[in-house]
Amino acid sequence: MGRPPSPPPPALLLPLLLLLPLGAGEPLPTESRLTNSCLQARRKCQADPTCKAAYHHLDSCTSSVSTPLPPEEPAVPANCLEAAQQLRNSSLKGCTCHRRMKNQATCLDIYWTIHRARSLDWDLCLKFAMLCTLNAKCDRLRKAYGEACSGPRCQRQVCLGQLLTFFEKAAEWHAQGMLLCPCAPGDRRCGERRRNTIAPRCALPPAAPSCLELRRLCLADALCRSRLVDFQTHCHPRDILGTCATEQSRCLRAYLGLIGTIMTPNFVSNVNASVALSCTCQGSGNLQEECEQLEGFFSRNPCLTEAIAAKMHFHSQLFSKDPADSTFSVMEHQNTNPALRSLAWVPSRFSCTLTLILLLSFW
């Protein structure tokens, strides 16, 4: 049987994720009985000079990032992504292993070289950021606001403009995934990464202005005014239970629509998912109650809170998979619908739904 397989190293380089068909209680399979085993696939790859070189390079890429993660997400080297791209249509794509197969350890070494996305050492906010990085359009838009919002002398209006563009033009599953990614309780690094999604040091005012003044400036701008009305319409609690006046999805779209305007909200800390405007009601005088109502529409809005919680739960389910329970097959990209038609999945005995939806955006 050989040595037991070691757990996958904490590297995430590829958006390909094919869960292993690890059935129990079945006869010991031979390599010839497996459909496209990774052992067979590597032999075919080694017979092709281009494939062989790409595999060797990718192997060196994945082994070089086994050190602990820094606070900032690591950039995937372009040559590593190029190697991954070259292997996407090779014999290695879709290769499988079996728990009780011969030469299992060697097969799994090959498998995890190709499918590093299975690593559980990366928090979900980092995974969603990587999903964006591996999508050309999302990566381009994200880099644009990253450049505009970085540096000690960043211009806030330019930064806000690029943020607005990102959340308008990036695919919704990318934008919502990056901003509304769930973090484990106590995972401050994940929470910090989530708060920093909108580059608050540049996008938000250095000193909290009056919430009423913030609203006045927003109402003087046609786009901000329309976005604020949209938010107040679709995130309005209909009852004391916090039921939204419209669907939760419309509330979230309206909320994200405010990002990049002067009324840009954000998470208030690294330890929870509470959101608020970057403003204060101190010194509001006779308008104190009105100001608190405005501020509370963000920080104490049960409709918005429930909508965010539901989306975060959905996002966590996308990555809550057990390789012993399900088998998924990722098919070739079909240009007809990049959001829904590039995935064909086949569950085994225990179905695990909605697991790989975010992977669709790569193909």
URQUI-V506566 format. One record per backbone hydrogen bond with DSSP energy under -0.5 kcal/mol. CO is the residue of the C=O (numbers start at 1). NH is the residue of the N-H. Records with the same first field share a line. If there is no record, write none. Layout:
CO->NH / NH
This chain:
9->11
15->17
16->117
17->19
20->22
21->23
29->102
30->33 / 34
31->34
34->36 / 37
36->96
37->41
38->42
39->43
40->44
41->45
42->46
43->47
44->47
45->48 / 52
47->49
48->52
49->53
50->54
51->55
52->56
53->57
54->58
55->59
56->60
57->61
58->62
59->63
60->64
62->65
63->66
75->77
77->80 / 81
78->82
79->83
80->84
81->85
82->86
83->87
84->88
85->88
87->90
90->93
92->95
96->38
97->21
98->101
101->104
103->107
104->108
105->109
106->110
107->111
108->112
109->113
110->114
111->115
115->118
116->119
123->127
124->128
125->129
126->130
127->131
128->132
129->133
130->134
132->135 / 139
134->136
135->139
136->140
137->141
138->142
139->143
140->144
141->145
142->146
143->147
144->148
145->149
147->150
151->154
154->156
155->159
156->160
157->161
158->162
159->163
160->164
161->165
162->166
163->167
164->168
165->169
166->170
171->174 / 175
172->176
173->177
174->178
175->179
176->180
178->181
184->187
186->188
187->191
188->192
189->193
190->194
191->195
192->196
194->197
195->198
196->199
199->202 / 203
200->204
209->280
210->214
211->215
212->216
213->217
214->218
215->219
216->220
218->221 / 225
220->222
221->225
222->226
223->227
224->228
225->229
226->230
227->231
228->232
229->233
230->234
231->235
233->236
234->246
235->237
236->245
239->242
243->238 / 239
247->250 / 251
248->252
249->253
250->254
251->255
252->256
253->257
254->258
255->258
256->259
258->261
261->260 / 264
264->278
266->276
274->268
276->266
277->279
278->209
280->211
281->284
284->287
285->288
287->291
288->292
289->293
290->294
291->295
292->296
293->297
294->297
295->298 / 299
296->300
298->301
300->302
301->305
302->306
303->307
304->308
305->309
306->310
307->311
308->312
309->313
310->314
311->315
312->316
313->317
314->318
315->319
316->319
317->320
319->321
322->325 / 326
323->22
325->350
329->331 / 344
333->335
334->337
337->341
344->329
349->351
351->353
352->355
356->359
357->360
358->361
359->362
360->363
